[in-house]
Amino acid sequence: MKRQLPKAQDLAPLLRFKKPVLSPRERRLAAALTIEDLRRIARRRTPRAAFDYTDGAADGEVSLARARQAFADVEFHPAILRDVSEVDTGREVLGQRSALPFGIAPTGFTRMMQTEGEVAGVTAAEAAGIPFSLSTMGTTSIEDVAAAAPGARKWFQLYMWKDRDRSMALVERAARAGFDTLLVTVDVPVAGARLRDVRNGMTIPPTLTPRTIANAIPRPAWWFNFLTTEPLAFASLDAWSGTVAELLDTMFDPTVTFEDLAWIKEQWPGKVSVKGVQTVDDAVRLAELGVDAIILSNHGGRQLDRAPVPLHLLPSVVKEVGADLEVHLDTGIMSGQDVVAAIAHGARFTLVGRAYLYGLMAGGRPGVDRAIEILRGQVERTMRLLGVRSLDELEPGHVSALRRLG
């Protein structure tokens, strides 16, 4: 083989130096290519009690593991030789267009994860053109969330408390603030057994003990932000000094029935979606009640462990009620491929909770933007590789459950 010294003009195209990124946050977010990457960053930067509140589930965490395994077991069936130079990731959801087939799910105690909390979520949702859901257990007031992103589409998630007047006062505030959809969560007659929180002694706000202080030493930025910003405030209550489980058991009403749901629906001027549906029979009954949407969800595995897997339940529910109301889905979504699989199975829309919170913990508002960017890119790429140009072209024939060998 004949060799020669490289010439300067041959070397020039190879010598490309990237402009240095001075911001550590920008560097770590740019290096995150998946939601799991954001999760690893979040774990390093967030105290254990706060991280585990997001990351954990109930009892043995079987429901969450099964939900994620269901998505991992999806096998795609792509069509070839289609023009997919452009794809449309948007669709009509509860009367308005969403730019992407997912929105931000309601999450409790969000400013405990990272001090920007719900404001980071709603402003990122506004920029992305997707809905943001505020939880009854959120840590920013209804009015402040509305003011932070006046152009965002905002949904309000309701837990019906034992104090009905107080619950409905929240509903009235949300309506006045411009929230267009009420998400009534129905799978919490009592709190699930969230054992990580019990073991961590999770309190509101976090308690400074020798253990938490030791855990905080390698995470000074979180504590600095927590201690030097506005004290933790809740959308729905003034203060609480007990554990999370004690708070939930005090607030949740185990007597709520379908009749109560019908009454709530009469009080709300906008769309009504029921979150936490886990059987076909209940989906049918809700369709008869006239709600606008249901969300197939086992609460991210945080309530009843070994509950039905929403993705497995989806085709049967869509077959029974898909013509009567919108069927949405959450639990276990960690990638854009998961979102596409749910849409192909018949879901009208999906919600992401942990995926958004991992981004928030990893880098505040820019971290939420990065999480949405990652999911958007994965949705678009998966659609192209499947040979579809719009979400409406996705169908059950594009997906099946993996057939394992052996």
Secondary structure, DSSP 8 states (H G I E B T S, - for coil): -------HHHHGGG---------HHHHHHHH--SHHHHHHHHHHHS-HHHHHHHH--STT-HHHHHHHHHHHTEEE----S---SS-B--EEETTEEESSSEEE---SSHHHHSTTHHHHHHHHHHHHT--EEE-TT-SS-HHHHHHH-TTS-EEEEE--BSSHHHHHHHHHHHHHTT--EEEEE-S-SS----HHHHHHT-BSS----HHHHHHHTT-HHHHHHHHHS-----SS-S---SBHHHHHHHHB-TT--HHHHHHHHHH-SSEEEEEEE-SHHHHHHHHHHT-SEEEE--GGGTSSTT---HHHHHHHHHHHHTTTSEEEE-SS--SHHHHHHHHHTT-SEEEESHHHHHHHHHHHHHHHHHHHHHHHHHHHHHHHHHT-SBGGG--GGGEEE-----
